[in-house]
Amino acid sequence: AANGQHKVIGLRLGYASGPLNASAAYTRTKNDLTVAGGDFKDTAVGASYNFELARVSIAVRRFEQASAKQTNTLLGAWIPAGPQGEVKFSYQQVNLSGTVGATNIDENDSKQIGIGYVHNLSKRTALYGTLARIDNAGAATYAVPGGPTGLAGGGQSTGAEVGFRHNF
């Protein structure tokens, strides 16, 4: 790295006004020719809008290396539930395409759905609970954090959490 063979270049632009918040980012990591696949690219675009009855968001992030691509799409919603509560929904999809070496990764996709509730006890303290399920296809083995290990390709992972949060 000392002789300039490796470089990271990135840019992020954001806009926020009233109920709209949007941003886009791009990062490129350039390695010397001894690294298989050369440059690594990371592109992200996201936006959220607060409709007062609900806040919705969408984000798309793509990673690229050689002929392999991973595109992550996230849809989310936050819905107020009374003066102290909030219901959260999320849907995420991972789409792999291309090849890694001689292996085609097109069918190794995954989908996750989640629902949660946060009950604010004060400005800094809350109780929360979340349920999530991941459905994998092909050889994908994504798992809910803290979930099963050694998941077979194309398997499913389900998880739940409850907790207490306090910000100091």
N, C-alpha and C positions, 0 to 999 in steps of 0.2 A: 504494500500500500504506500510505502514511503516514496516510491519512484513514480507515482501517478497512474498506476495501472488500474486502479479501482476508483469509481466516482459515483456519488449519489446526487441526483439533481431532483428537486421537488418544488411544487408550486401549489398553493391552496388559495382559493378565492371564496369569499363568503358574502352574503347579503342578508340583512335582517331589518325588517321594518314592520311594525305592528304585529299582526298575527302570522306573517310569513317569515320563514327562516330557511335559507338555501345555501348550499356550498358545493364546490367541486374541487377535487385535488388530483394531482398526478405526480408520481414518483418513478424515476428510472434509475436502476442500479446497473452500472456498467462495470463489467469485470474484464480482466485480460483474457486472451484467447485460450488460456489453459483451462478455463472453466467451461464445462459442457453447456451448451445452450445460450451462452452469451448473456445479453441484457435481460433483466427482470423488470417488468412494468406493473405498476399498481395504480389503477384509476378508480376514483370514487365520486359519485354524484348523489346528493341527497337533499330532501326538502321536507319541511313540516309546515302545517297550517293549523291554526287554532280557530275552530268554528264556534267556540264557547261551549257548545253542547258536547263537543269532542275535539281532541287534537289528533290529527292523523299525520303519518309520515311515510315516506318511501325513500329507500336508498338502494343503490346498485353499486357493487364494487367488483372489479375484474382484476384478476392476477394473470399475467402472461409470462411464460418462459418457453423459449424455443417454439415448438408447435403445440404446447399444452396451454389450455385456458381454464380458469375457474371463475364463474360468474355467480356472485351471491346477490340475491334480491331479498329485501326485507320490507314488509308492510307492517305498520304498527298503528295502534289507536289507544288513546287514554281517554276514559270517560269518567267525569266526576260522579261520585256516588255519595250524595249528601255533602255536608260542609267539611267533613274530615276524611272522606274515602275516595278512592280512585280504582277503577277497574282497568286492567291493561290487557290488550290482545296483541299477539304478534304472529306473523306467518313468515317463514324464511324458506327460500329455495336455493339449493346449491346445484349448479349445472356445470359438469366437467365436459370438456371437449378436446379433441386432438389426440396426440400420442405422447407417451413418456417412453423414450427409447423406441422399441418395437411394439409396445403395448398400447392398444386403443383404449381410451378412458371414457368414451362417449356415453356409456350406459351406467356410469358410477355416480348417479345423482342422489339427492336427498331432499326431504321436505320436513320442516318442523312447524308445529303449531303450539302456541303457548297462551295461557290465560292466567292472570294474577290479580290479586287485590292488595291494596295498601291502605291501612287505616292509620292516619296521623293522630298520635296522642298529643303531640305538641309540635312546635315549629321544628324541633330537632329530633324527635323520637317517633317511631312508627312500628306497627306490627305489620307483617306481610306474609303472603302465601302465594305459591306459584305451582302450576301443573304444566308439564311439557311432554310432547311426544315427537319422536323422530322416526320417520319411515325412510329407510335406505333402499336403493336399487343397485343392481349389479354387484360389484365388489365393495361398495361404500360401507364403511363401518363407523360412521359418526355416532356418538353416544352423548346422552345428557350428562353434563359434568357431575361426577359423583355416582354415575350409573354403572352398569355392568362393564367389565373389561373382557377382552377376548370375544367380542361380538362377531358373529359370522357375517360375511358379506351379504348385503340385502336384508339384514335383520332390522328389528325395531328396538327402540329404547324409550322408556317412559320414566319420568321422574317427578318428584314433588319436593317442595321445600316450604318450611314455615320458619319464621324468624322474628327477631326483635332488633331494630336498628336505632342507634343513637349516634349523632354527629357531635363531636366535642368541639 
